[in-house]
């Protein structure tokens, strides 16, 4: 009788342990399944982001191939005269100590936008072959070249 009672208790304990293991393993299985689903979703999002990035790079390369960057436009003496006059006025104001009241830069000859910066360079490749000066307007980005002789004559005007 005692042995049957001990045997029943042992069987009940094994049954309880089996049920607990079953519950625990199903919980771990659910957690593992949820983790796998999250990993799959993250991989899917990463793949979608890579494909969007590749599509954007492809579109940018097609756009840059379709629209070649134009070279600098050559300015005539008549177009150069207002630019040279404005530059001379700004230099005169700086020398006179009127740094706070500088005259504005001349408008861009192409888009008529008032620039915030006017770059004047003599290291343009045309300068070495044709004695030209380069002008760059910022922020519009238009660039121009002018003959050095025309620039000299424009700056000598009263």
C-alpha positions as CSV (number, residue, x, y, z in Angstrom):
1,X,0.0,0.0,0.0
2,X,2.8,2.4,0.9
3,X,4.6,1.5,-2.3
4,X,1.5,2.2,-4.3
5,X,1.2,5.6,-2.6
6,X,4.9,6.4,-3.2
7,X,4.5,5.2,-6.8
8,X,1.5,7.5,-7.3
9,X,3.3,10.4,-5.8
10,X,6.3,9.9,-8.1
11,X,4.1,9.5,-11.2
12,X,2.3,12.7,-10.2
13,X,5.6,14.5,-9.7
14,X,6.8,13.4,-13.1
15,X,3.5,14.4,-14.7
16,X,3.8,17.9,-13.1
17,X,7.4,18.2,-14.3
18,X,6.3,17.1,-17.8
19,X,3.5,19.7,-17.8
20,X,5.8,22.4,-16.6
21,X,8.4,21.5,-19.2
22,X,5.7,21.5,-21.9
23,X,4.5,24.9,-20.8
24,X,8.0,26.3,-20.6
25,X,9.0,24.8,-24.0
26,X,5.9,26.2,-25.6
27,X,6.7,29.6,-24.1
28,X,10.2,29.4,-25.4
29,X,8.9,28.2,-28.7
30,X,6.6,31.2,-28.9
31,X,9.5,33.5,-28.0
32,X,11.7,31.9,-30.6
33,X,9.0,32.2,-33.2
34,X,8.4,35.9,-32.4
35,X,12.2,36.5,-32.5
36,X,12.5,34.8,-35.8
37,X,9.5,36.8,-37.2
38,X,11.2,40.1,-36.0
39,X,14.4,39.1,-37.6
40,X,12.7,38.3,-40.8
41,X,10.9,41.6,-40.7
42,X,14.1,43.5,-40.1
43,X,15.8,41.6,-42.9
44,X,12.9,42.5,-45.2
45,X,13.2,46.2,-44.2
46,X,16.9,46.2,-44.8
47,X,16.5,44.6,-48.2
48,X,13.8,47.2,-49.1
49,X,16.1,50.0,-48.0
50,X,19.0,48.6,-50.1
51,X,16.8,48.4,-53.1
52,X,15.5,52.0,-52.6
53,X,19.1,53.1,-52.2
54,X,20.2,51.3,-55.4
55,X,17.2,52.8,-57.3
56,X,18.1,56.3,-56.1
57,X,21.8,55.8,-57.1
58,X,20.6,54.5,-60.5
59,X,18.3,57.5,-60.9
60,X,21.1,59.9,-60.0
61,X,23.5,58.4,-62.4
62,X,20.9,58.5,-65.2
63,X,20.2,62.1,-64.3
64,X,23.8,63.1,-64.4
65,X,24.3,61.3,-67.7
66,X,21.3,63.0,-69.3
67,X,22.3,66.5,-68.2
68,X,25.9,67.2,-68.8
69,X,27.4,70.0,-66.8
70,X,27.7,73.0,-69.1
71,X,31.1,74.7,-69.4
72,X,31.6,78.4,-68.5
73,X,29.9,80.9,-70.7
74,X,32.2,83.6,-72.3
75,X,31.3,87.1,-71.3
76,X,31.5,89.9,-73.8
77,X,32.9,93.3,-72.9
78,X,29.4,94.8,-72.6
79,X,28.4,92.0,-70.2
80,X,31.6,92.3,-68.2
81,X,31.4,96.1,-67.7
82,X,28.7,96.1,-64.9
83,X,30.5,93.2,-63.1
84,X,33.9,95.1,-63.2
85,X,32.2,98.3,-62.1
86,X,30.5,96.6,-59.1
87,X,33.7,94.9,-58.1
88,X,35.6,98.2,-58.3
89,X,32.9,99.9,-56.1
90,X,33.2,97.2,-53.5
91,X,37.0,97.4,-53.4
92,X,36.7,101.2,-53.1
93,X,34.2,100.9,-50.2
94,X,36.5,98.3,-48.5
95,X,39.6,100.6,-48.8
96,X,37.6,103.6,-47.5
97,X,36.6,101.5,-44.4
98,X,33.0,101.1,-45.2
99,X,33.0,97.3,-44.7
100,X,29.5,97.3,-43.2
101,X,27.9,99.2,-46.2
102,X,29.4,97.3,-49.2
103,X,27.5,97.7,-52.5
104,X,25.9,94.5,-53.6
105,X,27.4,92.1,-56.1
106,X,26.1,92.4,-59.6
107,X,23.3,90.0,-60.7
108,X,24.2,86.8,-62.4
109,X,24.1,87.4,-66.2
110,X,22.3,84.1,-66.8
111,X,19.6,83.9,-64.0
112,X,19.6,87.5,-62.7
113,X,19.9,86.1,-59.1
114,X,21.7,88.3,-56.6
115,X,24.8,86.3,-55.6
116,X,26.1,86.0,-52.0
117,X,29.6,85.3,-53.3
118,X,31.5,86.2,-56.5
119,X,34.6,84.2,-57.2
120,X,37.2,85.5,-59.5
121,X,40.0,83.2,-60.5
122,X,42.8,83.2,-63.1
123,X,43.5,79.5,-62.8
124,X,40.9,78.3,-65.3
125,X,42.3,76.1,-68.1
126,X,41.2,78.7,-70.6
127,X,43.4,81.2,-68.9
128,X,46.6,79.4,-69.9
129,X,45.5,79.1,-73.6
130,X,43.5,82.3,-74.2
131,X,44.5,84.7,-71.4
132,X,41.0,84.5,-69.7
133,X,39.7,85.1,-66.2
134,X,37.0,82.9,-64.6
135,X,34.0,84.2,-62.6
136,X,31.8,82.0,-60.4
137,X,28.5,83.1,-58.9
138,X,27.2,81.5,-55.7
139,X,24.7,80.1,-54.8
140,X,23.3,79.7,-58.4
141,X,26.6,78.1,-59.5
142,X,26.8,79.7,-62.9
143,X,30.4,80.2,-64.2
144,X,31.8,82.5,-66.9
145,X,35.0,83.4,-68.5
146,X,36.2,86.7,-69.9
147,X,39.2,87.9,-71.8
148,X,41.8,89.5,-69.6
149,X,42.1,92.4,-72.0
150,X,38.3,93.1,-71.7
151,X,38.5,92.9,-67.9
152,X,41.5,95.4,-67.9
153,X,39.5,97.8,-70.2
154,X,36.4,97.5,-68.1
155,X,38.3,98.2,-64.9
156,X,39.9,101.3,-66.5
157,X,36.5,102.8,-67.3
158,X,35.6,105.8,-65.0
